[in-house]
Amino acid sequence: MRAFHDPHKPIATCISAICDDCAVSKTLHCHFTFRDLLYFLLIVSPSFLIGGVGIYHRSGWWLIPWLVIIIGYFGFVEIRVMCSHCPHYAEEGSSLKCWANYGAPKMRRYRPGPR
């Protein structure tokens, strides 16, 4: 089993049979690697760590609602509002295989439209 989708196979929403000479690849990042995931985590982790440290210094008890809000937003709201429109959401399986929300459960159907 691969962590990310096969880089030689088009994603589910693609109309092409192969990825060679794909014009869309210049505007849409179709295939992700573990390196892309690490890069993303290195960018977003400092703000969460600094925010957590700042909240902990104010009061350790405030970390609980802060974590609940983070998990609630990024685990449910963001997936419903943003991820369900992404072409990667249409891929097979019950969890996402993208760099930003890898492993997050697909709780809704794929919605390609603007709303």
Legacy VTK file of the C-alpha trace (Angstrom):
# vtk DataFile Version 3.0
C-alpha trace
ASCII
DATASET POLYDATA
POINTS 115 float
0.000 0.000 0.000
1.320 3.429 -0.946
1.135 6.432 1.330
0.278 8.713 -1.586
-1.236 8.047 -4.996
0.798 6.529 -7.826
2.615 9.415 -9.568
2.184 7.736 -12.965
-1.589 7.309 -12.636
-3.958 10.277 -13.106
-6.182 11.247 -10.173
-9.852 10.184 -10.224
-11.187 13.468 -11.619
-8.692 13.649 -14.493
-9.936 13.056 -18.050
-6.514 11.890 -19.267
-5.415 8.251 -19.200
-1.735 9.068 -18.517
0.165 11.915 -16.887
2.789 12.376 -19.642
2.762 15.892 -21.143
-0.133 17.012 -18.941
-0.939 20.712 -19.309
-2.876 20.833 -16.028
0.131 19.724 -13.967
1.508 23.264 -14.186
-1.500 24.650 -12.266
-2.597 21.669 -10.139
-0.278 19.658 -7.911
-1.763 16.216 -8.585
0.746 13.950 -6.857
2.313 14.396 -3.447
5.318 12.836 -1.771
6.439 12.376 1.796
8.799 15.320 1.204
5.788 17.559 0.411
4.180 16.465 3.698
7.347 17.258 5.681
7.630 20.654 3.993
4.030 21.455 4.920
4.541 20.356 8.535
7.708 22.465 8.847
5.757 25.516 7.679
2.680 25.134 9.913
4.143 23.563 13.066
5.977 26.651 14.395
2.798 28.736 14.592
0.939 25.995 16.498
3.892 25.423 18.839
4.384 29.134 19.535
0.638 29.594 20.044
0.525 26.593 22.410
3.476 27.855 24.431
1.928 31.328 24.678
-1.406 29.918 25.830
0.307 27.579 28.312
2.197 30.507 29.873
-1.095 32.359 30.302
-2.833 29.339 31.825
-2.327 25.639 31.159
-6.092 25.048 31.315
-6.622 27.199 28.226
-4.789 24.562 26.178
-7.837 22.281 26.395
-10.315 24.582 24.581
-7.552 25.659 22.191
-6.917 22.022 21.208
-10.660 21.313 20.931
-11.060 24.303 18.588
-8.064 23.242 16.466
-9.243 19.635 16.181
-12.845 20.719 15.569
-11.920 23.169 12.847
-9.201 21.243 11.019
-10.826 17.856 11.593
-14.388 18.683 10.587
-15.106 22.232 9.356
-12.137 22.581 7.007
-12.731 19.145 5.465
-16.393 19.986 4.835
-15.804 23.504 3.509
-12.544 23.149 1.586
-11.454 19.531 1.163
-14.724 18.159 -0.158
-14.238 20.356 -3.267
-10.675 19.160 -3.946
-10.032 16.625 -6.722
-8.093 14.486 -4.233
-11.266 14.035 -2.198
-12.725 12.066 -5.134
-10.001 9.417 -4.884
-10.766 5.911 -3.623
-10.677 5.112 0.069
-12.216 6.415 3.247
-9.390 8.810 4.132
-7.588 11.681 2.400
-4.201 11.139 0.803
-3.075 14.725 0.355
-0.228 16.637 1.948
-2.327 18.916 4.148
-4.871 16.534 5.721
-3.299 13.150 5.150
-5.321 10.410 6.853
-8.312 12.610 7.685
-11.602 10.731 7.297
-13.894 11.464 4.358
-17.214 12.080 6.091
-19.065 13.623 3.147
-19.317 12.974 -0.553
-17.143 14.766 -3.120
-18.699 18.128 -4.096
-16.935 19.559 -7.176
-19.034 22.740 -7.377
-18.337 26.052 -5.661
-20.717 25.336 -2.737
LINES 1 116
115 0 1 2 3 4 5 6 7 8 9 10 11 12 13 14 15 16 17 18 19 20 21 22 23 24 25 26 27 28 29 30 31 32 33 34 35 36 37 38 39 40 41 42 43 44 45 46 47 48 49 50 51 52 53 54 55 56 57 58 59 60 61 62 63 64 65 66 67 68 69 70 71 72 73 74 75 76 77 78 79 80 81 82 83 84 85 86 87 88 89 90 91 92 93 94 95 96 97 98 99 100 101 102 103 104 105 106 107 108 109 110 111 112 113 114
